[in-house]
Amino acid sequence: MAKNEVEEIDEEYTLDRVPPNVGLSYVGIAAILFVWAVQPATLIGGGIIGANVPIIAAIIGILLGDLFLGIISIPIGYMGQRVRYATGMILRYIMGHVGSIVPSILEASVMLGWATFCWWIWSNAIGVLVANGILGLAPTDPAWGSIFNTWYVIGLILATVLATLAMYKGLQGFQWISYVGTPALLILMFYITYKVVANVGGWSALVAMPPPAAAAGGVAMGVTFAMVIAIGSWINGTTVMSDFTRMAKTKWGGLFGPFPALVIGESLVLILAAVSTAGYASVLGENAYNTLFVAMTLGRGVTIVTAVLFILMLFTTNPTTTYSSSLQWSNVFKTRYWIPFILMNIASAVLAAIIQFTVGAMAAMIFFLNTIATFLPALGGTMIAEYWIVRRGKFPDTPWECIRKFNIPAYIAWLIGTGVNWYSTANNIGAPGVNGFLAALVVYSILGIALRSYIPMTKDEAAKYGAEM
């Protein structure tokens, strides 16, 4: 490693290779990623699907989208376990040590967006816990607004302070709560969904209902829309899987650690939230997107349990999200992860306040998910093509050996894949996300092999090709 860029080695190996004897078992990696996927913030994506898509089409779209994410997580996760560097450092190999800055900023910004929505839900949970769970107020009560908003702000302050303290535990410190919190949240969501289905007259009645958006005079969406939201909910997490699988002690943690989280955990949460929203949107309106408001219709006991679980789970999952974002900023500014970690916590709290008090959260979420679903699948295709096809599973010992500033063919493939994804999504052609991923994978496989002599990665490679030319 270049001594002038990084002086010391930290326990999280922000810019260093994780030693082979350091890390987590398959169960540890799978647990961290499962709890990251089974989180309250994912419920909003399911709510968007349930409000716009007939329930059977919604379930099909969710399963297809998450299956795609699970499949591409295998080569990306295994790459991280083999290379043992964070995603930002792997991008130095692939895009160049200057070219890696743009995708790192994009990845970090998307993670900041998710962290913002996590703290938005966290603070909603604290506001609902106090206003409804403890004081017994309903949203229609005159005192609701002032009490809820006051505790919402207190929640944001608590979030910033507590998450910063959690930073000192690092990635391995987030493991313990997942064994209890994840099954508890799933049991709660199954219970809420069961009550919602029973209240609308059973499963057959729910299936026969038009989606709330169509019932209100809008247009019902289909499987494609559900896939876009499902992929958008976790495509960013999929492309940064190396941040976590680099800590896997065995190849199984890299290969299949992410798969249960995406295909089982993510799908369950999205489906349960979609059913819940579809059943209660006619009663709660836009508030049906928020599981906390659905819980309030089922009694104060359910509200208290839901709010407490949300608070505990988000305290675990959001530091994990911010952790990954901080690793990307570390690659940009060549600094240890704790500096951007603190700054990202503060920024996400400020943005959560803006969303609550000045911006329509659901409209912002839809735009956010659609945007990341357009840009990031192609980046995943480019990463896989470079490591597994062009480089045949081999990188130099360290990213600091990479001499190229920009890998122009990689950028070309990324932009072409993004364009294909945008066009096919806008015109309802094929499977959204999959199109851009495959386009970038194919384009860079061809360009990377054909132009490898023009984009040498190391000085030795440059000398080799220079001698042959």
N, C-alpha and C positions, 0 to 999 in steps of 0.2 A: 504494500500500500504506500502511496505517496505521503511521506512524513509531513510535507508542508501543507497538505490538505487536511489530514486528520492526525492528531497527536496520540490520543489514548484510545484504548479499547473499552467499550461499555458492555454491561451485562446483556443488553438487548441486541448487540451486534448490529447497530444501525447501519454502518457502512462497511462492516467486516463480514467475513465468512463465519457461519456458525460451526464450531468444532464438531466433529462426528460424535463425540461422547457427550455432547450437550443437547438437551431437547426433551421432547415429550413422546410418550407411547402413542400407538394408534388410537387408543381410547381417549387419551388426553387431547389430541388434535381434533378428533371427531366431536368430542364434547364441546370444545371451545367454538368450533364452527357451527355445530347444531344449535347452540344457544344463541349464536350470532344471527342465525336464520330465523329461529323461533322467537321473535321479538315483537313487541307491540307496534313498532313503526311499520312492520310489514303488513299489519292489519289494514292500514290505510289503502295500500295497493289493492288488497282484496275487496275493500269497500267500494273502490272506484269500479272494479270489475262487476261486482254485484249490482251496482246501481245502473249499469249500462248494457249488460249482456244477459240473455236468458240463462237460467242457472245451469242447464245441461251443457250448453255451448261454453259457459264460463269454466266449468270443471275441465272440459276437454282442452280448452286453450291453456289453462293453468298447467295441466299435466304435460302438455307438449312443450310449453316454454321452459318449464323446470327440467324436463328430461334433456333438452338441448343444453341448458346450463350445466347439468350434471356431467354430460358427455365431454364438453370442452374443459371442465375442471380437471379431468384426469391427466391430459398431457401438461397442462399448466401447473397443476399441483405437483406432479412428479418431477417436472423441471426444477421447481423450487427446492424439492428435497435433494435432488442431485447436485445442483449448483450451490445451494445453501446460502444464497444471498437474498436480500429483500427485493421486491419488485422494482423499485427505483434503480437499484444497482444493476439488475438484469437488463433494464431498458438501456443502460449505458452500452452494453454489448450490442443490443439490437438496433437502436436508433442512433448511436453515437453519443459521446460524452456531452456534447452540446445539444444534439438532437433529442436526447432523452428528457430535456427540460420541459418541452411542450406536453408530451403525454403524462409526465409526472404531475405537472400543474393541473391538467385535466382530471386525472385520477384523484388528486388531493382535493380539488374543488368539488367534485361529485361527492366524495366522502364528507366534506364539510356540509354539503346540502343535506345528506342523510343524518349527520350529527345534529343539524338544526331541527329537523323534524322529530328526532328522538327527544331532544330537550323540550320541544313544543308539547309532545305527549306527556313527558315526565311532569311538566309544570301543570298541564291539564289535570293529571292524576292527583297532584297535591291539592289543587283548587277544588276538585270534586270531592276528595276525601274530607276536606275541612267543611266545605259548604253543604254538601249533601250527607256524607257519611257520618260526620260528627254533629253538625248543627241541624240536620234534617231539612235544609232548604231545598226548594225545587227551582229550576231555571226561570220559572215564571214569577218567583217571589221578588219584590222590589229590592231586597237586600242582597240578592244573589250576585249582581254585577260587581258591586264594590268589594264584597268578601272574596269572590272567586278571583278577581283581577289582582287583589292584594296578595293572595297566596300564590297566584301564578308567578308574580315577580319574585316573591320569596323563594319559590321553587327554582327559578333560574339562578339565583344567587347560590343556593345550596348546591345545585348541579355543578356549577363552575368550581366551587371550593372542593367538594367531595371527589369529583373526577380528577382534579389535579393531585389530590392526596393519593388516589388509587394508582396514579402514574408510577409511584415508587415501587409498586408490586410488579410492574412489567407484565408481559404477556402471560407468563406462567401463574401470575397472581389472580387471573380472571377465571381460572379453571374450576375452583371449588363450588361456586354458586350454581353452575350449570347443572350439576347432578340433582339439585333440588328444585331450582326455579323453572327449568324447562318442562319437566313433566307436570308440575303444578299449573303452569300457564296453559298447557294443552288440555288438562282436565277441566280447567275453568272454561276454556273456549268451547269444548264439547258440551258442557252444561249450558252455557248461554245459547249456543246454536240449537240444542235440543229444545229449550224453552221457546225460542223464536219460532221454530218449525211447528211446535205444538200450538202456539198462539195463532198461527195463520191457517190452521186446519189440517196440518199434516204435510208430508212430503209431496204427495200428488197435487195438493192445492198450491204449494210453492212452485212446483214445476210448471203448472198451468198459468201462473201469474206472469204478465209482461214485466220486463225490467222497469224499475221506477222511472227512469228517464223517458222511456217510451210511453208509460202511463201518463206522464205529465205533458205529453205533446211532442216529445223529442223523437229521435230515431234510435231504435234498438241496434246495438253493435253486435258483432259476431265473434267467432273463434279467433280471428286475426287480432282484434282489439285486445282480447284477454291475453293472447301470447305477447303482444307488445308490452303490456303492463307487467306481466310475469317476468319477462326477460329484463325489462327496464328496472324492475325492483332489485335484481341481483347480478346484472351483468358486470357492474363495477366490482362487486365483491368477488366475482369469479376471476376477473382479470388480475386481481391482486392477491390471489390465493398463495402465491409464493411468500408473501409476508408471514404466513402462518405455517405452511408446509415445510419451510426451510428449517423449522424447529423439530420436524419429525425425525425420530431416531432410525426408523426403518422405512423402506420404500412403500410399505402398505399405507403408512400415514400420508405419504405424498400422493399415492395413486388413488386411494379410495376414502381418505379422511374427509374431503369435502362432499362426496357423493350423497351420503345420507342427509346431510344438512340441506342440500339443494332439492333433491328429488323427493324426499319424505318430509322434512321439516318445513321448508318453504311452501311446498304444495299444500300441506295441511293447514297452515296458517292462512294462506290466501283463500282456500276453499271455505274454511269456517267463517272467515270475515265476509266473503261474498254472500254466503247464505244468510248470515246475520243481517247484512245491509239490505239485501233483497226483501227480506221479510218485514223489516221495520222502517224502510225509507218513507212509506206512505204515512207513517205516524210521526216520525221524528224529522223528516226532511233531510237537510244537509247534515244534521247531527248524527244521522244513522251511520255515517262514515266512521264516527268515533265510538269505539266499543264501550267507553266509559258511560256515554249517554244511553246506550242500549242497556247496560247493566243497571242504570238508575231506574229503568222501568220494571226491574225484577226485584226491587226491594233494597233497603239500606245495607243488609248483610252482604248481598252480592256486590253492591257498590264498594263497600269497604274492602272486601277480599280482592276485587279486581284492581282497585287503586293501589293497594299495598303491593300486589304482585307486579303491577306495572312499574312502580317505583323501584322495587328491588331488581327487576329484570333489566330495566333501562340503565341502572347504575352499573350493571355488568356489561351490557352490549354496547352502550355508547362509548365508554372508554376504549373498547376494542375497535370500534369504527374510527375514533379519533387517533388511536395508535397507528392504524394503517395509513391514515392521512398524514400523520406527522412523519412517517417514514418516507413518503413521497417528497415532502418539503425538505427533508434532510438531504435527499439526493440533489435537489435544486440548489440549496444554499450550503451544502457540505458541512452540516452541523449535526450534533447529536439530537435524537428524537425528542427529548424532553422540552427543548425550547419551542419548536412548533406545536408540541402537544399542548402546552399552556396557552399559547396564542390561539390555537384552534378551539379550545374550550371557551375562551372569552368570546371569540367571533361567533361561534354557534349559538351562544346564549343571547348575544345582541340580535342576531338574525331571527331567533325564535321570538324575541319580543316584537320585532318588526312585523313578522308574519301574523302574530296574534292580534296586534292592535291596528295594523294599517293595510294588510294584504289578505285577500281571500286565500286561505291555506289550501283548499282543495284544487282551485284553479292552478295555483303554483305547483302543486304536486303533480298534476296531470302534465303540465308543460315540462316539468323537471324529468319525469319518467320517460316521456317521449323523446326528449333531447338526448339523454344518455343511452337510450336504446338505439339511437341512430349512430352515435360515434364510437362506442366501445366494442361492439362485436368485431369490427374490422381490426381493431388493435389486438384483440385476442388471436385472430387468425394470423396476423403478421408475426406475433411472438412465437406461436407454435411452428409456423413455417421456417423461421430463422433457426430455431434450436433443433427441431426434430428432422427437418428435411434438408435445409441448406447446410447446417453444421453437423448433422447426423448425431445429435446428442452430445456434442463436445464444445465447450467454451474454454478459453485460456484460464489459467489458475485464478486470475483476479480481473475485475472490470477495469482496474487502473491501467492494465496493459493495452486497453483499447485505444488506438491512435486516431481513429476516424472521428471527425467532429460531427458530421451528418451522414447518415445512411440514406441517400436520396432514393434508391429503389424501395426501401422500406416505407418511406413517406409516400411515395407514389402508390404503393399497394394499399396503404392505410386510407388514403384519400379516395382511391377508386372504390374500395370496399364500402367506405362511408357513403359515397354517392349512390352506389347500387342499393345499399340498405335504405337510404332516404327515398329513392325513386320507387322501389318495390313496395315500401310501406305506404307511401302516399297513393299509389295506384292499386293497392291490394293484390300484389303479385307474389305468389309463393309464400314462404314462411318468413315473417319479419325477424330480423336479427340473424337468422341462419343465412340469408342471402348475402349480406355484407361480410359475414364471417368467412363463408366459402370463397367469395370473390377475392378478398384479401389473401387468403391462404393460397389460392391457385396463382394469383398474379405474382405474389412475392416468391413462391416456390420457383416459378419460371425466371423472374428477374434476378433473384438472389443467386441461382446456379449459373445463369448465363453471364452475369456481370460480377462474379465474385472476384475476379482478378482486378477489377476497377475499384473495389471497395474493400481492400485488405483491412483486417481487424487489428493485427499486431505488426510490429516492426519485422518480425521473422517472416510473416506472411507477405509483407510488402517486398522484402528482399527476394523472396522466392519468386514472386510474380515479376519483379523487376528484372531478375536474371533471365527469365524465360522470354520476356518481351523484346 
